Amino acid sequence: MRIAIMGAGLSGLSCALMLEKHGISADIFEKRSRVGDRFVNGEAFMSFLTKPIDDVVRYLSEEFHLYVKPASAISCLTFYSGRQKAVIEAHSGFITLRGRHRHALEQQLAEQVSSPVHYHSERTYESLQQDYTHVILATGDASYAANLRNFQEYLSVSLKGAIIEGNFERDHVRIWLDNNIAPQGYAYLLPISSTKANLVMAYPDTSAGSKEQTEKRWQLLLEAASQALQQSLPINDQFQIKNYKIGMCCSPRIGNTFFTGNCFGSIMPFLGFGQLESILTGIYAAFDLCGYGRYEEFTKPLRKSFHDSMVLRQGMETLNNDGFSFIVKQLNTSVGKRLFSSNVNVMRAGSMLLRPFTGERMRR
Ligand SMILES: Cc1cc2nc3c(=O)[nH]c(=O)nc-3n(C[C@H](O)[C@H](O)[C@H](O)COP(=O)(O)OP(=O)(O)OC[C@H]3O[C@@H](n4cnc5c(N)ncnc54)[C@H](O)[C@@H]3O)c2cc1C
C-alpha cells in the first residue's frame, strides 16, 4: 500500500499521524512553502456545537492519542443582538490558533508527524493517483471534489476579518447576531492573546451586497466591538475570503480516493465550524486504511450533523433583528443558560425543532 496525502492541513496531518501510529508512513504533498502558510487566525471549538463531546481536546487525546494544545479555554460567551445582550459563564470550548502562528494547530500536528512532507508541490491528483495505491484528498477546498462531480454545494460565504489590538480577556468570546452587521450570518471577537484578537464577520454570499455595504457593516462591527470593550481597537492585519464553499461530498470514498476535511464537507453550515470534523475525517480515513472499518460508516454521524446544521442555517436565514433579539433574550434566561452547561446538542435539538418549518429542503 502506497499512500499519498494531498494537503498538509488539519485533516491531512491527522490522517498521516494516525497511519503512523499503526506503522504506516504516507507521502504528504503540500502546495505551500510550509505548514499553515496563511494569515494568522483564531478559531474555536465550541462545546455547544460538539456535545455530547464536551471537551474536544480531551476527547482527541483519550480516544485517539492525538494531542493538541489550544491557545486558551473559553469560559465566557457574550451574545449581542441589536437590543439584547446575554452573558453565559460556563466552560464553552477552546480557542485555537491557525495559520502562520508557531503554535497553530496544523503546526502542532506537523511536529508530531514523521512522514515526509513535500512542500511547493505541484503534483495533481491525477499524477498522485498514478504513482500511489491510495490518495487522501485533503486540500481544504471543494474544487477537486466538485471537478469529480462528487460535491453538492449548499451555500458559499464571505468572511471579512482583522487582527485588532487592545486588552482582552483570553477566555471571553463575543458574538454578534445582527443583520445590520452580518446579514443572515454572525460576527465574533475571539482573543488570540491578551493584546490581540480576531474580529470577523461572516455571512452568506447571497446577502453580501456591494463593497460599500460591506465597508459600512465593517465599521458598524468595529464600533460595536469598541463599545462593548470600552476601548479603541486599532487594526493590525486584515483578511477577506470570498466564495468559501460549504457543502457535502456525495461519496466520502471513490475507489481508493478518500475525501477528507473540507473536501469531505466538514464545515458545518450553521456557523462555519469544521476543525473537529476535519480532524475526525483524517483519523477515520486512516482507520479504514488500517482495516478497522469502512470510511463511509465512520463518517455517517458527520453527515447527519451537517444536515442538522443546515436546518439551523435555514432557520437563521429567516430571522430578522427582532428574531435575533428574541433568541439572545432567551439565552439570558435560566433555561437558556442551562443549555450551555447541559449535555444537550444544540444542533440536534434545534434541527428537530426547526425541521418542520424549514420544510426539509435538504437531500439526505
Ligand atoms: C476564516 C475562517 C475561520 C474559521 N473558523 C473556524 C472556527 O472558529 N472553528 C472551526 O471549527 N472551524 C473554523 N473554520 C473552518 C476550519 O478552519 C476548516 O474546516 C478546516 O481547517 C479544514 O481542514 P482541512 O484539512 O480540510 O483543510 P486545511 O486545514 O485548510 O488544509 C488544507 C491544506 O491543503 C493545502 N493545499 C491546497 N491545495 C493543495 C494542492 N493542490 N496540493 C497540495 N496541497 C494543497 C493547503 O495549502 C493547506 O495546507 C474556519 C475557516 C476559515 C476560513
The ligand as an SDF file (V2000), in Angstrom:
LIG
                    3D

 53 58  0  0  0  0  0  0  0  0999 V2000
  -11.5910   32.4320    8.4060 C   0  0  0  0  0  0  0  0  0  0  0  0
  -12.0110   31.0520    8.8510 C   0  0  0  0  0  0  0  0  0  0  0  0
  -12.4290   30.8790   10.1620 C   0  0  0  0  0  0  0  0  0  0  0  0
  -12.8090   29.6200   10.6090 C   0  0  0  0  0  0  0  0  0  0  0  0
  -13.1830   29.4870   11.9090 N   0  0  0  0  0  0  0  0  0  0  0  0
  -13.4540   28.2570   12.3940 C   0  0  0  0  0  0  0  0  0  0  0  0
  -13.7330   28.0890   13.7830 C   0  0  0  0  0  0  0  0  0  0  0  0
  -13.7500   29.0400   14.5690 O   0  0  0  0  0  0  0  0  0  0  0  0
  -13.9820   26.8190   14.2400 N   0  0  0  0  0  0  0  0  0  0  0  0
  -13.9440   25.7300   13.4180 C   0  0  0  0  0  0  0  0  0  0  0  0
  -14.1530   24.6040   13.8950 O   0  0  0  0  0  0  0  0  0  0  0  0
  -13.6940   25.8640   12.0820 N   0  0  0  0  0  0  0  0  0  0  0  0
  -13.4270   27.0960   11.5610 C   0  0  0  0  0  0  0  0  0  0  0  0
  -13.1380   27.2340   10.2400 N   0  0  0  0  0  0  0  0  0  0  0  0
  -13.1520   26.0250    9.3780 C   0  0  0  0  0  0  0  0  0  0  0  0
  -11.8660   25.1830    9.5350 C   0  0  0  0  0  0  0  0  0  0  0  0
  -10.7290   26.0220    9.5120 O   0  0  0  0  0  0  0  0  0  0  0  0
  -11.7670   24.1790    8.3890 C   0  0  0  0  0  0  0  0  0  0  0  0
  -12.9310   23.3900    8.3510 O   0  0  0  0  0  0  0  0  0  0  0  0
  -10.5550   23.2420    8.4970 C   0  0  0  0  0  0  0  0  0  0  0  0
   -9.3560   23.9440    8.6400 O   0  0  0  0  0  0  0  0  0  0  0  0
  -10.4470   22.3990    7.2190 C   0  0  0  0  0  0  0  0  0  0  0  0
   -9.3800   21.4690    7.3560 O   0  0  0  0  0  0  0  0  0  0  0  0
   -8.8080   20.7810    6.0350 P   0  0  0  0  0  0  0  0  0  0  0  0
   -7.8770   19.7460    6.4690 O   0  0  0  0  0  0  0  0  0  0  0  0
   -9.9100   20.4260    5.1170 O   0  0  0  0  0  0  0  0  0  0  0  0
   -8.0310   21.9920    5.3020 O   0  0  0  0  0  0  0  0  0  0  0  0
   -6.8480   22.9170    5.7920 P   0  0  0  0  0  0  0  0  0  0  0  0
   -6.5480   22.7470    7.2250 O   0  0  0  0  0  0  0  0  0  0  0  0
   -7.1820   24.2720    5.2860 O   0  0  0  0  0  0  0  0  0  0  0  0
   -5.6080   22.3600    4.9730 O   0  0  0  0  0  0  0  0  0  0  0  0
   -5.5840   22.2590    3.5740 C   0  0  0  0  0  0  0  0  0  0  0  0
   -4.1230   22.1960    3.1270 C   0  0  0  0  0  0  0  0  0  0  0  0
   -4.0720   21.7700    1.7710 O   0  0  0  0  0  0  0  0  0  0  0  0
   -3.1430   22.5730    1.0740 C   0  0  0  0  0  0  0  0  0  0  0  0
   -3.4560   22.5050   -0.3570 N   0  0  0  0  0  0  0  0  0  0  0  0
   -4.4590   23.1490   -1.0150 C   0  0  0  0  0  0  0  0  0  0  0  0
   -4.4390   22.7920   -2.3340 N   0  0  0  0  0  0  0  0  0  0  0  0
   -3.4120   21.9270   -2.4770 C   0  0  0  0  0  0  0  0  0  0  0  0
   -2.8790   21.2150   -3.5920 C   0  0  0  0  0  0  0  0  0  0  0  0
   -3.4090   21.3390   -4.8120 N   0  0  0  0  0  0  0  0  0  0  0  0
   -1.8020   20.4060   -3.3940 N   0  0  0  0  0  0  0  0  0  0  0  0
   -1.2470   20.2730   -2.1580 C   0  0  0  0  0  0  0  0  0  0  0  0
   -1.7020   20.9300   -1.0620 N   0  0  0  0  0  0  0  0  0  0  0  0
   -2.7840   21.7320   -1.2300 C   0  0  0  0  0  0  0  0  0  0  0  0
   -3.3170   23.9470    1.7000 C   0  0  0  0  0  0  0  0  0  0  0  0
   -2.1930   24.7670    1.4470 O   0  0  0  0  0  0  0  0  0  0  0  0
   -3.4590   23.5760    3.1810 C   0  0  0  0  0  0  0  0  0  0  0  0
   -2.2080   23.4770    3.8320 O   0  0  0  0  0  0  0  0  0  0  0  0
  -12.7830   28.4950    9.7310 C   0  0  0  0  0  0  0  0  0  0  0  0
  -12.3810   28.6710    8.3990 C   0  0  0  0  0  0  0  0  0  0  0  0
  -11.9980   29.9300    7.9690 C   0  0  0  0  0  0  0  0  0  0  0  0
  -11.5490   30.1060    6.5310 C   0  0  0  0  0  0  0  0  0  0  0  0
  1  2  1  0
  2  3  1  0
  2 52  2  0
  3  4  2  0
  4  5  1  0
  4 50  1  0
  5  6  2  0
  6  7  1  0
  6 13  1  0
  7  8  2  0
  7  9  1  0
  9 10  1  0
 10 11  2  0
 10 12  1  0
 12 13  2  0
 13 14  1  0
 14 15  1  0
 14 50  1  0
 15 16  1  0
 16 17  1  0
 16 18  1  0
 18 19  1  0
 18 20  1  0
 20 21  1  0
 20 22  1  0
 22 23  1  0
 23 24  1  0
 24 25  2  0
 24 26  1  0
 24 27  1  0
 27 28  1  0
 28 29  2  0
 28 30  1  0
 28 31  1  0
 31 32  1  0
 32 33  1  0
 33 34  1  0
 33 48  1  0
 34 35  1  0
 35 36  1  0
 35 46  1  0
 36 37  1  0
 36 45  1  0
 37 38  2  0
 38 39  1  0
 39 40  1  0
 39 45  2  0
 40 41  1  0
 40 42  2  0
 42 43  1  0
 43 44  2  0
 44 45  1  0
 46 47  1  0
 46 48  1  0
 48 49  1  0
 50 51  2  0
 51 52  1  0
 52 53  1  0
M  END
$$$$
